[in-house]
Amino acid sequence: MAITQSDELFAPVGNDVELCYQTFGSPDDEPLLLVMGLGGPMNWWSVGWCETLAGLGFHVIRYDNRDTGRSTKMSARVSKGQVVRAGLGIPTRPPYTLSDMAADAVGLLDHLEIDKAHIAGISMGGMITQTIAIEHPERVLSVTSIMSSTGQRTVGWQHPSLLPRLLAKRPTELEAYLQTFVEMSRGIGSPGYPEDEAASRRRGQETWDRGLNPAGVLRQMLAIMTQPNRTKDLSALTQPVLVVHGLADKMVHVSGGRATSAAVPGSELLLIDGMGHDLPEPLWTQIAEAIRRNADRARTTR
């Protein structure tokens, strides 16, 4: 049976922010909101992945975060120096916070007239997902946090080699950008499930076509660097929680996933050997079925 896929649509979510979004599957199925990570447009949740989830009984919603893809671009200026200082723990005021981005997601649910949804986020998206569950618990059926962390600075650290790459000036010519994209994907990807270079280039091309926003990436990085430690608040969650993390993740060390799961009583922790900071297709079934299993736990806790 073919999975229904909507056109790309737009939702005003408040505070002069408009999100571009797309849905997969039947609106009669259980809503599952997917929240992407740093600088990642919604196409990083690939069509195949969304169809896999829809095939398990979810009405899947993917969207571009603010400052990403075709959603609203913000205007506040952020310097690389501010990001570095925030990373060192020096107090810095960001133009917006992860709480603001969580409110965007809730605004999208409002637009879609969805009272409650399952939510799943990857990396920064996992941090936003955790924040939604903490600050808007009445809107959340279940939580899946993928390759993310709690905001505690002593866990989920980044490999030192990556920050210079993240702060490096983005190429302005397509071929140079694609080469950089492939190299970065290879550097943070899953060593046990390496992505084919042609597939990586296609994903880079899609990202280029949706529109690059280097200033937006800096604003999102500052929101990450200034996030609070959610450990105590996570301990109060009552929704079913699944934590997924790769044992070979260089972007967010596996200690972040372990700490997230440890903070939430009764959570499920799925650690995957050979998985880095991506969602390799050979792992789709395993991870999607874990999300389905976690969502099913919500039925028994209502």
HUWO-V588082 format. One record per residue. RES is the residue in three letters. SS is DSSP state (A for helix, B for strand, O for the rest). Layout:
BEGIN
[[RES,SS] [RES,SS]]
END
This chain:
BEGIN
[[MET,O] [ALA,O] [ILE,O] [THR,O] [GLN,B] [SER,O] [ASP,O] [GLU,O] [LEU,B] [PHE,B] [ALA,B] [PRO,B] [VAL,B] [GLY,B] [ASN,O] [ASP,O] [VAL,B] [GLU,B] [LEU,B] [CYS,B] [TYR,B] [GLN,B] [THR,B] [PHE,B] [GLY,O] [SER,O] [PRO,O] [ASP,O] [ASP,O] [GLU,B] [PRO,B] [LEU,B] [LEU,B] [LEU,B] [VAL,B] [MET,O] [GLY,O] [LEU,O] [GLY,O] [GLY,O] [PRO,O] [MET,A] [ASN,A] [TRP,A] [TRP,O] [SER,O] [VAL,A] [GLY,A] [TRP,A] [CYS,A] [GLU,A] [THR,A] [LEU,A] [ALA,A] [GLY,O] [LEU,O] [GLY,O] [PHE,B] [HIS,B] [VAL,B] [ILE,B] [ARG,B] [TYR,B] [ASP,O] [ASN,O] [ARG,O] [ASP,O] [THR,O] [GLY,O] [ARG,O] [SER,O] [THR,O] [LYS,O] [MET,O] [SER,O] [ALA,O] [ARG,O] [VAL,O] [SER,O] [LYS,A] [GLY,A] [GLN,A] [VAL,A] [VAL,A] [ARG,A] [ALA,A] [GLY,A] [LEU,O] [GLY,O] [ILE,O] [PRO,O] [THR,O] [ARG,O] [PRO,O] [PRO,O] [TYR,O] [THR,O] [LEU,A] [SER,A] [ASP,A] [MET,A] [ALA,A] [ALA,A] [ASP,A] [ALA,A] [VAL,A] [GLY,A] [LEU,A] [LEU,A] [ASP,A] [HIS,A] [LEU,O] [GLU,O] [ILE,O] [ASP,O] [LYS,O] [ALA,B] [HIS,B] [ILE,B] [ALA,B] [GLY,B] [ILE,B] [SER,O] [MET,A] [GLY,A] [GLY,A] [MET,A] [ILE,A] [THR,A] [GLN,A] [THR,A] [ILE,A] [ALA,A] [ILE,A] [GLU,A] [HIS,O] [PRO,A] [GLU,A] [ARG,A] [VAL,B] [LEU,B] [SER,B] [VAL,B] [THR,B] [SER,B] [ILE,B] [MET,O] [SER,O] [SER,O] [THR,O] [GLY,O] [GLN,O] [ARG,O] [THR,O] [VAL,O] [GLY,O] [TRP,O] [GLN,O] [HIS,O] [PRO,A] [SER,A] [LEU,A] [LEU,A] [PRO,A] [ARG,A] [LEU,A] [LEU,A] [ALA,O] [LYS,O] [ARG,O] [PRO,O] [THR,O] [GLU,O] [LEU,A] [GLU,A] [ALA,A] [TYR,A] [LEU,A] [GLN,A] [THR,A] [PHE,A] [VAL,A] [GLU,A] [MET,A] [SER,A] [ARG,A] [GLY,A] [ILE,A] [GLY,O] [SER,O] [PRO,O] [GLY,O] [TYR,O] [PRO,O] [GLU,O] [ASP,O] [GLU,A] [ALA,A] [ALA,A] [SER,A] [ARG,A] [ARG,A] [ARG,A] [GLY,A] [GLN,A] [GLU,A] [THR,A] [TRP,A] [ASP,A] [ARG,A] [GLY,O] [LEU,O] [ASN,O] [PRO,A] [ALA,A] [GLY,A] [VAL,A] [LEU,A] [ARG,A] [GLN,A] [MET,A] [LEU,A] [ALA,A] [ILE,A] [MET,A] [THR,O] [GLN,O] [PRO,O] [ASN,O] [ARG,O] [THR,A] [LYS,A] [ASP,A] [LEU,A] [SER,O] [ALA,O] [LEU,O] [THR,O] [GLN,O] [PRO,B] [VAL,B] [LEU,B] [VAL,B] [VAL,B] [HIS,B] [GLY,B] [LEU,O] [ALA,O] [ASP,O] [LYS,O] [MET,O] [VAL,O] [HIS,O] [VAL,A] [SER,A] [GLY,A] [GLY,A] [ARG,A] [ALA,A] [THR,A] [SER,A] [ALA,A] [ALA,A] [VAL,O] [PRO,O] [GLY,O] [SER,O] [GLU,B] [LEU,B] [LEU,B] [LEU,B] [ILE,B] [ASP,O] [GLY,O] [MET,O] [GLY,O] [HIS,O] [ASP,O] [LEU,O] [PRO,O] [GLU,A] [PRO,A] [LEU,A] [TRP,A] [THR,A] [GLN,A] [ILE,A] [ALA,A] [GLU,A] [ALA,A] [ILE,A] [ARG,A] [ARG,A] [ASN,A] [ALA,A] [ASP,A] [ARG,A] [ALA,A] [ARG,A] [THR,A] [THR,A] [ARG,O]]
END
